[in-house]
Amino acid sequence: MKLWLKKFSVVLITFITLGTFIPPTYLDAQAENNDEILSSGNSEDPKNDLTGVSDSGDSVSESGEPDTEDYVIALTELAKEQTIEKLGPRIIKNVEDEVNSLILPNIEEVLGMILTEAGEEVPYYVITEQPSGGYGEKIFNVYDYRSGDDIARFHVRRDNRPRDGYWFNFHYHLYTDNFEEHYELGEVYWDKNTPPKWMS
């Protein structure tokens, strides 16, 4: 199973199950023997003690579905991880500050905007599993897993400017214009020397 799918599954299952099990108050957590039960006022029906849903309702809705806000946060975190993975350890160690202060907040903002516009469709949106290595531009795509159609494509391109050196141009494309327009996320300066391949 792909690493991203494992991570995404863990996050998704965490959000779905968060607050669904609340241990009964009549269990003594310090008991050496798991069979030891302390009596409580009304222990006739143990179902009453296992509510199944958190009282706060922050992470799980009444229907048991994850909150859209939590899902957006999970996708945003996955997008950030994909971006760092795309750059690779050799590149990120030299440009980490710029990427963290400029690029990642812009990716988070744009991804939040895309997912907010999606409304009820958000739970069907996922992020592709693997950034392209070598010299490919793809960081990740956001797509609807039901149809397989891309919604947005996030890329980084190497620009070699004469006398100025190499720059990493982060941008994204949207399905609304058939992915033709470049929407800028920001640029990060590398050096006059050629940068290593992505993910190296």
C-alpha positions, 0 to 999 in steps of 0.5 A, a space after each residue: 500500500 502506498 505510504 500516502 494512502 496509509 497516512 491518509 487512512 490513519 488520519 481519516 480513521 482518526 477523525 471518524 472514530 474520534 470521540 466514539 468510545 468513551 470508557 465507562 466511568 465504573 471501570 477503574 483505570 488503575 485496577 491490576 485486574 481488568 475484570 475488576 469493576 467498581 459499582 456505580 449508581 446505575 450500572 444496570 444498562 451498560 449501553 447508557 455509559 457507552 454513548 458512542 458519540 462525543 458530547 462536544 461533537 467537534 470532530 464527528 457529526 451526528 451522522 458519524 461523518 467527519 466534519 468538513 473542517 477536519 477533512 480540510 485540515 487533513 488534506 492541507 496537512 497531506 498537501 504540505 507533506 507532499 510539497 516537502 517530499 517533492 523538494 527532497 532533503 537536499 533541496 529543502 535544507 537550503 530553502 526550508 525557511 522560504 518554503 515554510 514562510 511563503 509557499 506552504 501558507 499560500 498552498 494552504 490558503 488556495 487549497 482551503 479556498 478550493 475545498 470551501 468552494 466544493 461545499 458538500 463535495 469535499 469528502 470526495 476530494 483526495 490528493 494524489 499519492 506521489 509527487 513526480 521525481 526527476 525534473 517533473 513539475 507535479 507536486 500533487 493533484 486534487 481530484 474527485 475520486 468518484 469520477 477521477 477528474 482533476 480539480 486542481 494541479 499544484 506544480 513547481 518549475 525550475 526557472 534558470 534566469 540568466 545572470 540571476 540563477 535558479 528559481 523555484 516557481 510554485 504555481 497551480 492550475 484549475 479545471 475551470 480553464 482546462 488547466 491552461 492558466 498559471 496561478 502563482 503561489 510564489 517563487 523561491 531562489 535556489 542558487 546560480 548552481 543547478 539544483 539537484 533532481 526533485 526528491 533527491 
